[in-house]
């Protein structure tokens, strides 16, 4: 039986806590199905397909996105609510110190995108998509966590009436259609990826509430619950991430000022639930582990923003221009999310490590460990 201590550690931790543990987890029977040159061709084939079809399915347009933001704007993403992941911050002296700026490197463009909907004049049913780059310096660098982050960060304007679970599921299914189509596309272009050891993604996602999964596995920490449920359903969307469950912990820590995880909802059979957000997770047959592809949700409105900030003890955030704009209904209601580019490409191209599809920095211990296992990261 898991202890409360192990649940707390699991909630805050990366899932893999040491390189000794990672040594045991990385596959020992791996070889890449594509050469480095073929991999790059496949990366951009998949990337172009996903960008084009995501925009088509969700009625989005590609826009530019910031790498750095002014601290005073309050639009940087804190990722969670416990302050454990802080952005890189630096001072721009500018004009001999007379007009300085204190800036941060973005950790995600979640808040910026919502404000950008107004900046670009998006109407209901329209939205934007970005080729987002970020730095998250506080990650433990393993096979699927990098300090360099790339995402298709997207956002779309919704009405008050669309702030419901059925609409969320409709959008999730459209995203899954794009990811399934991308898999078919790259398998057609690169038939050597058709390997019997690596089954294709299922046609349909299974929708489950975080509260349901806890009921199924009440003694397991979150990541073990996800691993267990993925043995039964290899592709799932977990609804309601951030709401505190009956064991006293949320399924995962989630920031209080973007996704709405507090709104009461109901399961398909009528039981009371919470949250208008969630994650797509799949079983990765290469790494033989849980694999998160995207986090998304209907965004907070004025009422749920205040409620979530109350619950997390962060009402001081209401001083920021971004939060004031939500309280005053000055920026659109929206739905949005971030699809991990390297995570998705790693899955579609049957890779064992993020570093095979993207260039980042990795410690020597990790590079040497990967080389021993025939995993060759890009440098």
PEFEN-V472381 format. One line per field, one symbol per residue. ss: DSSP state (h for helix, s for strand, l for the rest). A space follows every 50 residues. Layout:
BEGIN
ss = ???
END
This chain:
BEGIN
ss = lllhhhhhhhhhllllllhhhhhhhllllllllllhhhhhhhhhhhhhhh hhhhhhhhlssssllllssshhhlllllllllllllllssssllhhhlll sssssllllhhhhhhhhhhlllllllsssssssssllllllllllllsss sssssssllhhhllhhhhhhhhhhhhhhhhhhhhhhhhhlhhhlllllll lllllsssshhhhhhhlllllhhhhhhhhhhhllsssssllllsllllls llllllllsllllssslllllsssllssssssssllllsssssssssssl lhhhhhhhhhhlllhhhhhlhhhhhhhllllllssssssshhhhhhhhll lllhhhlllllllhhhhhhhhhlllllll
END
